[in-house]
Amino acid sequence: MKIAKVLLSEQALPSPSMGSWTQRMAYFFESSHNIFDFVISTSSALKSNSKVEFKYANTLNSRFQRKFFPKQKFKHFIKELDVIVASHDKVIVCVMDNVKLKNEVSNFIDKNELHNKIRVVFYNCGYSYFLTQNQHQEFSKNLDEIIFLTSQAYQFNKEQYLSFIPEVTVLHNPIDKTQFYQISKTEKQNLLQKHSLENKKIYLWLSHDRPKKGLSIVLNAWDEWAVDKKDVHLLVIGTNYTKETNNITFLGKIPSNAVHEYYKLAHVYLFPTLWQEGFGLSLAQAICTGCYCITSDNGGVVEFIQEQNGATITKPNIVSEWIFALEKSYQEINNGWENTSAGNQIITIEEWAKQFASIFVKWEQRMKL
């Protein structure tokens, strides 16, 4: 029996961007765990050293096409999928984080009566799509399994909708622990000297420059809390925003392959997310490097942050809560705080690849029965 495993992504793969899931997939395709035969995505200038056959398809994005052919955006993706389906006995399709693309796959299955030939797995790389009941019903059609990043996300979505039918696997995001790991006190002192920050307690905010990432809350709290402290310094990475101050440095955007040094440099990591966070990858990276972490209780982050990792704020929109947490972290660091099990609860990228592959091996075995 010929069974094809196909991954569909509107995002170009391999991707020139440094998004978390696109980096994971680039690793997966070239790893010994890869099980995909085909990838259908928008075109990419990058090449993968992988056995996967990449098929590139354009999306229909013009205003005219969107207005008069709203369900035809991914017609070229479906055309490529149709060719694969025609030459195989069974097909397992993984749709990456795109509800509309998944729905077009479902329409293709219905139109061609392929319910017994195709199995669909959906990788949810966020927390929830907050669909209406009718939208969720459409999304659930011909959907065999959803991969969630956390049990928190699964429970939220299960309770959000009147019915929740597909099988579920919870698979946490991994961390590349060859880059993100705890360094010795001597190594940290050397880093502090390298950046002319010796004798400082370093606080770090690192994220994309979006209001929901909570930088304004942190800056307001910092201005009040740090005004009389000479031995603290805040590093801000990922924003073009600047502010004249003696104890804050705005470093702009740093290449993703260089950010690990700033995690290792920092004593305290600030994660003031103001939305339902899918996982919180940067928080997991900070935990693995041994930072004292102050995080909002939003979305899936509470699933992997532990008491010994720092502090969790249940009312993250209240500045005084952050002021209290900043002072607590300052006292803890001055008293010799150290995370002796930094990141033990976070899986490695190798462990993730093995677990991810097992999902499709499971469906392949079922289809052979």
Backbone torsions as a table, in degrees:
resi	resn	phi	psi	omega
1	MET	NA	128.5	179.6
2	LYS	-92.9	114.3	179.6
3	ILE	-116.8	123.9	178.6
4	ALA	-101.9	136.5	173.0
5	LYS	-107.3	120.8	-171.4
6	VAL	-125.1	131.9	174.8
7	LEU	-107.9	129.7	179.1
8	LEU	-112.4	130.8	-178.7
9	SER	-146.6	126.9	172.9
10	GLU	-68.2	-32.3	175.8
11	GLN	-67.7	135.6	178.5
12	ALA	-61.6	137.4	177.4
13	LEU	-133.6	136.7	-9.9
14	PRO	-59.9	149.3	-171.7
15	SER	-98.6	136.2	174.0
16	PRO	-74.8	-16.4	178.2
17	SER	-82.5	168.2	-175.4
18	MET	-109.9	33.8	176.2
19	GLY	-63.1	149.8	-171.8
20	SER	-61.5	-47.8	-176.0
21	TRP	-74.7	-29.8	177.6
22	THR	-68.3	-34.5	174.8
23	GLN	-66.6	-40.9	178.3
24	ARG	-61.8	-42.7	-178.2
25	MET	-68.5	-36.1	176.8
26	ALA	-60.1	-42.2	176.6
27	TYR	-64.8	-44.0	-174.8
28	PHE	-63.0	-44.8	-177.1
29	PHE	-58.7	-33.0	-176.9
30	GLU	-97.0	0.1	-178.7
31	SER	-88.3	168.1	178.0
32	SER	-71.7	-12.2	-178.8
33	HIS	-86.8	-10.9	-174.8
34	ASN	-56.5	133.5	178.5
35	ILE	-121.5	-3.7	-176.8
36	PHE	-78.4	139.5	175.1
37	ASP	-94.1	-34.3	-176.0
38	PHE	-137.1	148.4	168.4
39	VAL	-125.5	129.0	173.6
40	ILE	-113.5	118.5	-178.3
41	SER	-152.2	174.3	170.0
42	THR	-68.2	159.9	-169.6
43	SER	-67.2	148.6	179.9
44	SER	-131.9	142.5	177.3
45	ALA	-80.8	-12.9	-178.8
46	LEU	-88.5	154.5	177.3
47	LYS	-115.9	151.2	179.6
48	SER	-113.8	135.3	175.7
49	ASN	-84.6	71.9	-170.2
50	SER	-142.9	156.5	176.2
51	LYS	-77.0	-8.8	-178.1
52	VAL	-64.6	138.6	173.8
53	GLU	-93.1	117.0	-177.7
54	PHE	-92.1	127.5	177.3
55	LYS	-118.4	127.9	-174.0
56	TYR	-107.3	137.1	-176.6
57	ALA	-139.3	139.9	178.1
58	ASN	-86.2	150.3	172.3
59	THR	-95.0	153.8	176.5
60	LEU	-92.0	107.4	-170.6
61	ASN	-120.2	2.4	-178.5
62	SER	-70.7	155.0	-179.5
63	ARG	-60.2	-40.6	179.0
64	PHE	-61.6	-46.5	-178.9
65	GLN	-65.0	-41.2	179.9
66	ARG	-64.3	-34.3	-176.7
67	LYS	-75.6	-46.0	-172.0
68	PHE	-98.6	-17.1	178.9
69	PHE	-133.3	62.9	-172.5
70	PRO	-62.7	-23.2	-178.6
71	LYS	-104.3	20.2	-178.3
72	GLN	-113.6	8.3	-176.5
73	LYS	-54.7	-39.4	-174.5
74	PHE	-107.5	29.7	-176.4
75	LYS	-60.0	-34.0	-179.8
76	HIS	-73.3	-30.6	173.4
77	PHE	-63.7	-46.0	-178.0
78	ILE	-65.3	-35.6	178.0
79	LYS	-62.3	-43.2	178.0
80	GLU	-66.0	-39.9	178.7
81	LEU	-64.2	-39.1	-179.7
82	ASP	-59.5	-40.4	178.9
83	VAL	-62.3	-42.6	-179.9
84	ILE	-66.2	-44.1	-179.1
85	VAL	-61.4	-38.9	-177.4
86	ALA	-65.4	-25.8	-175.6
87	SER	-105.0	11.2	179.5
88	HIS	-134.8	153.7	179.5
89	ASP	-75.3	-39.3	-179.2
90	LYS	-139.8	153.8	-179.4
91	VAL	-138.8	133.7	172.6
92	ILE	-109.7	121.6	-176.7
93	VAL	-110.3	129.6	172.6
94	CYS	-111.4	117.5	178.2
95	VAL	-99.7	126.9	-175.6
96	MET	-91.1	103.9	161.1
97	ASP	52.3	39.1	-177.7
98	ASN	-145.8	104.7	-175.0
99	VAL	-64.4	-44.2	-177.6
100	LYS	-64.2	-39.0	177.8
101	LEU	-64.9	-43.0	177.4
102	LYS	-60.4	-42.3	-178.8
103	ASN	-64.4	-34.3	177.5
104	GLU	-70.8	-33.5	172.9
105	VAL	-62.8	-41.5	178.5
106	SER	-62.2	-43.5	177.7
107	ASN	-61.9	-38.4	177.2
108	PHE	-62.2	-41.9	178.5
109	ILE	-63.2	-45.8	-179.9
110	ASP	-64.0	-47.3	-175.7
111	LYS	-60.1	-36.2	-174.9
112	ASN	-106.3	8.6	178.7
113	GLU	50.8	56.4	-176.2
114	LEU	-106.8	23.5	-174.0
115	HIS	-60.8	-30.8	-179.1
116	ASN	-91.6	-4.8	-175.4
117	LYS	-107.1	-25.3	-174.0
118	ILE	-120.6	137.2	170.4
119	ARG	-116.9	138.0	-175.1
120	VAL	-117.6	125.3	174.3
121	VAL	-114.2	134.2	-178.7
122	PHE	-115.8	128.6	179.5
123	TYR	-99.4	106.0	178.0
124	ASN	-87.7	107.9	-176.2
125	CYS	-92.0	7.8	177.3
126	GLY	-122.1	-140.7	-178.2
127	TYR	-110.7	-56.4	176.9
128	SER	-156.4	153.8	175.7
129	TYR	-93.9	-4.3	176.8
130	PHE	50.2	51.6	-179.3
131	LEU	-77.9	157.6	169.2
132	THR	-71.4	169.0	178.9
133	GLN	-60.0	-41.7	179.6
134	ASN	-67.3	-40.5	178.2
135	GLN	-64.0	-40.2	178.6
136	HIS	-65.8	-37.9	178.8
137	GLN	-62.6	-41.4	177.3
138	GLU	-65.9	-44.0	-180.0
139	PHE	-61.1	-36.4	-175.4
140	SER	-75.5	-17.2	-177.4
141	LYS	-66.5	132.6	-179.7
142	ASN	57.7	32.4	178.4
143	LEU	-112.6	116.1	-175.3
144	ASP	-90.0	-33.4	-177.2
145	GLU	-155.4	145.0	171.6
146	ILE	-117.6	135.7	171.6
147	ILE	-98.8	118.9	175.7
148	PHE	-103.8	151.7	178.2
149	LEU	-75.4	-29.9	-178.2
150	THR	-143.8	158.5	172.8
151	SER	-65.6	-30.7	176.8
152	GLN	-58.1	-44.6	-179.9
153	ALA	-65.4	-42.5	178.1
154	TYR	-60.1	-49.2	-178.0
155	GLN	-61.6	-40.4	179.7
156	PHE	-61.3	-48.2	-177.1
157	ASN	-69.6	-35.5	177.5
158	LYS	-61.2	-39.0	-178.5
159	GLU	-83.4	-18.6	-177.0
160	GLN	-73.1	-30.1	-170.7
161	TYR	-116.6	154.1	-176.3
162	LEU	-66.4	-32.4	174.4
163	SER	-136.6	146.6	179.0
164	PHE	-140.2	103.3	-164.0
165	ILE	-98.0	-40.5	-168.8
166	PRO	-66.7	155.7	170.3
167	GLU	-63.6	152.9	-176.6
168	VAL	-130.5	138.3	166.3
169	THR	-122.0	134.6	174.1
170	VAL	-101.0	121.1	-178.8
171	LEU	-134.6	108.7	-179.8
172	HIS	-65.0	153.4	170.7
173	ASN	-66.2	146.4	178.7
174	PRO	-97.1	169.2	173.8
175	ILE	-125.0	139.8	174.3
176	ASP	-78.8	96.1	-173.9
177	LYS	-78.8	0.6	170.3
178	THR	-78.5	-17.0	176.2
179	GLN	-106.8	-41.1	-173.7
180	PHE	-104.9	99.1	-177.9
181	TYR	-151.0	161.6	-177.5
182	GLN	-79.4	133.2	178.9
183	ILE	-103.3	166.9	-178.9
184	SER	-74.1	164.8	178.4
185	LYS	-61.3	-36.8	179.1
186	THR	-65.8	-43.3	178.8
187	GLU	-63.5	-38.3	178.3
188	LYS	-65.5	-41.7	177.2
189	GLN	-60.7	-39.2	178.2
190	ASN	-64.6	-39.1	177.8
191	LEU	-66.2	-42.1	178.7
192	LEU	-60.4	-42.0	178.0
193	GLN	-65.4	-40.4	179.8
194	LYS	-58.0	-37.6	-177.8
195	HIS	-98.0	12.8	179.4
196	SER	56.4	42.8	-178.6
197	LEU	-126.7	24.0	-179.7
198	GLU	-62.2	147.6	-179.2
199	ASN	67.8	20.2	177.3
200	LYS	-114.9	147.4	167.9
201	LYS	-92.6	117.8	-171.7
202	ILE	-96.6	126.1	174.7
203	TYR	-108.1	141.1	-174.0
204	LEU	-129.9	130.3	166.9
205	TRP	-118.4	125.6	-176.5
206	LEU	-140.7	117.3	-178.5
207	SER	-169.5	177.2	168.9
208	HIS	-72.3	153.0	-175.4
209	ASP	-83.6	79.6	178.5
210	ARG	-132.9	143.9	-179.0
211	PRO	-54.7	-34.9	-177.1
212	LYS	-69.6	-8.0	178.4
213	LYS	-87.7	-3.8	165.2
214	GLY	79.8	17.8	-178.6
215	LEU	-61.7	-38.3	-177.8
216	SER	-61.8	-37.7	177.3
217	ILE	-62.3	-45.5	-179.1
218	VAL	-63.4	-44.4	-177.9
219	LEU	-65.7	-37.8	177.9
220	ASN	-66.4	-41.3	177.6
221	ALA	-66.6	-41.4	-178.2
222	TRP	-62.9	-44.5	-179.0
223	ASP	-56.5	-39.2	-178.8
224	GLU	-80.1	-41.4	-174.2
225	TRP	-77.5	-41.3	-170.6
226	ALA	-91.3	3.2	-172.1
227	VAL	-59.1	-33.7	-177.6
228	ASP	-110.2	14.8	-178.6
229	LYS	-106.2	125.8	-178.1
230	LYS	-96.1	-9.1	-172.7
231	ASP	-113.3	22.9	176.4
232	VAL	-125.1	151.5	179.4
233	HIS	-149.9	135.6	-179.5
234	LEU	-105.7	126.4	173.0
235	LEU	-102.7	130.7	-179.9
236	VAL	-118.9	120.6	-176.4
237	ILE	-124.9	133.1	174.0
238	GLY	110.7	2.1	-179.6
239	THR	-130.0	150.3	175.0
240	ASN	-88.7	-3.4	178.8
241	TYR	-65.3	140.3	175.8
242	THR	-133.3	158.2	-179.2
243	LYS	-153.7	132.9	179.8
244	GLU	-73.2	114.1	179.0
245	THR	-160.7	156.0	-178.6
246	ASN	-85.4	-21.4	-174.2
247	ASN	-120.4	23.2	172.1
248	ILE	-133.8	134.4	173.6
249	THR	-120.0	123.2	176.2
250	PHE	-95.3	113.2	-173.0
251	LEU	-97.3	0.3	-179.6
252	GLY	68.9	-149.4	-178.5
253	LYS	-93.8	134.6	-179.5
254	ILE	-115.1	136.4	177.3
255	PRO	-54.5	141.8	-174.5
256	SER	-62.2	-25.8	178.9
257	ASN	-81.7	3.3	179.2
258	ALA	-117.9	-9.2	-173.6
259	VAL	-69.1	-23.2	-177.5
260	HIS	-58.1	-30.1	-179.6
261	GLU	-65.7	-34.2	-178.5
262	TYR	-75.6	-32.6	172.6
263	TYR	-62.7	-42.4	-178.9
264	LYS	-69.4	-30.1	178.3
265	LEU	-70.2	-32.9	-171.1
266	ALA	-78.7	149.7	170.4
267	HIS	-94.2	-36.7	-175.6
268	VAL	-130.4	133.9	177.0
269	TYR	-111.4	134.7	-177.1
270	LEU	-109.0	124.4	-178.1
271	PHE	-129.2	75.5	-173.6
272	PRO	-89.3	46.2	-176.3
273	THR	-57.9	136.7	-176.9
274	LEU	-115.6	25.8	175.4
275	TRP	-143.5	173.4	-179.3
276	GLN	-74.0	93.3	-174.8
277	GLU	-68.5	132.0	178.9
278	GLY	-62.6	-49.2	179.2
279	PHE	-141.5	-53.3	-175.5
280	GLY	96.3	61.8	-173.9
281	LEU	-62.6	-41.9	-178.7
282	SER	-65.7	-33.0	176.0
283	LEU	-65.0	-43.2	177.9
284	ALA	-62.5	-37.7	177.1
285	GLN	-64.0	-41.0	179.3
286	ALA	-65.6	-39.9	177.5
287	ILE	-60.9	-44.2	-178.1
288	CYS	-65.0	-27.7	179.0
289	THR	-89.9	2.9	172.3
290	GLY	86.8	15.7	177.3
291	CYS	-71.0	148.6	164.4
292	TYR	-73.9	121.3	-172.3
293	CYS	-109.3	131.2	172.9
294	ILE	-112.7	117.9	-173.4
295	THR	-132.2	152.0	171.2
296	SER	-73.7	147.5	173.0
297	ASP	-87.4	78.3	-177.9
298	ASN	-137.3	128.8	176.3
299	GLY	69.5	-140.6	-171.1
300	GLY	-87.0	0.7	-171.9
301	VAL	-64.5	-31.5	-176.3
302	VAL	-69.7	-10.2	-178.9
303	GLU	-73.1	-26.0	-176.6
304	PHE	-123.7	-13.1	175.3
305	ILE	-79.3	135.5	-177.2
306	GLN	-115.1	163.2	-175.1
307	GLU	-56.1	-37.7	-178.0
308	GLN	-74.3	-5.7	179.4
309	ASN	-86.4	-13.8	-179.5
310	GLY	145.4	-131.5	-173.6
311	ALA	-132.4	142.9	176.5
312	THR	-115.0	130.8	-176.3
313	ILE	-104.6	119.1	-177.4
314	THR	-82.9	-16.9	178.0
315	LYS	-123.8	71.0	-170.0
316	PRO	-71.0	-11.9	179.4
317	ASN	-86.5	-3.0	-178.1
318	ILE	-101.1	115.1	-173.3
319	VAL	-60.1	-37.7	-178.5
320	SER	-61.7	-28.4	177.3
321	GLU	-65.2	-38.3	179.0
322	TRP	-72.6	-36.7	176.9
323	ILE	-61.4	-44.0	178.2
324	PHE	-61.8	-43.7	-178.4
325	ALA	-68.5	-36.6	176.7
326	LEU	-62.2	-43.7	179.7
327	GLU	-66.0	-41.5	179.1
328	LYS	-61.6	-43.7	179.6
329	SER	-64.0	-39.1	179.7
330	TYR	-60.9	-45.8	178.9
331	GLN	-65.2	-41.9	-179.4
332	GLU	-62.3	-46.4	-179.4
333	ILE	-63.9	-42.3	178.4
334	ASN	-63.1	-26.8	179.4
335	ASN	-90.5	11.1	173.7
336	GLY	88.9	20.9	-179.6
337	TRP	-52.6	139.7	177.0
338	GLU	-151.3	138.5	177.0
339	ASN	-91.5	104.7	-174.5
340	THR	-81.9	-8.8	179.1
341	SER	-127.7	41.4	-172.1
342	ALA	-57.2	113.5	172.5
343	GLY	79.1	8.6	179.8
344	ASN	-59.7	-29.1	-177.6
345	GLN	-84.2	-5.6	-178.3
346	ILE	-96.8	130.8	-178.0
347	ILE	-77.5	154.6	176.0
348	THR	-83.0	164.4	179.7
349	ILE	-65.8	-30.0	176.1
350	GLU	-67.1	-42.4	177.4
351	GLU	-64.4	-40.5	178.1
352	TRP	-61.4	-46.0	-178.1
353	ALA	-59.9	-41.2	179.2
354	LYS	-63.6	-44.6	-179.2
355	GLN	-69.8	-38.7	178.5
356	PHE	-62.1	-46.1	-179.9
357	ALA	-61.7	-36.1	-175.7
358	SER	-63.4	-26.7	178.3
359	ILE	-62.5	-42.5	-176.2
360	PHE	-82.1	-29.7	172.0
361	VAL	-62.1	-40.7	177.5
362	LYS	-58.3	-47.7	-178.9
363	TRP	-68.8	-34.3	177.4
364	GLU	-64.0	-42.9	178.5
365	GLN	-63.3	-40.4	178.4
366	ARG	-63.7	-38.5	-177.4
367	MET	-72.5	-19.0	179.3
368	LYS	-82.3	-16.0	-177.0
369	LEU	-70.8	NA	NA
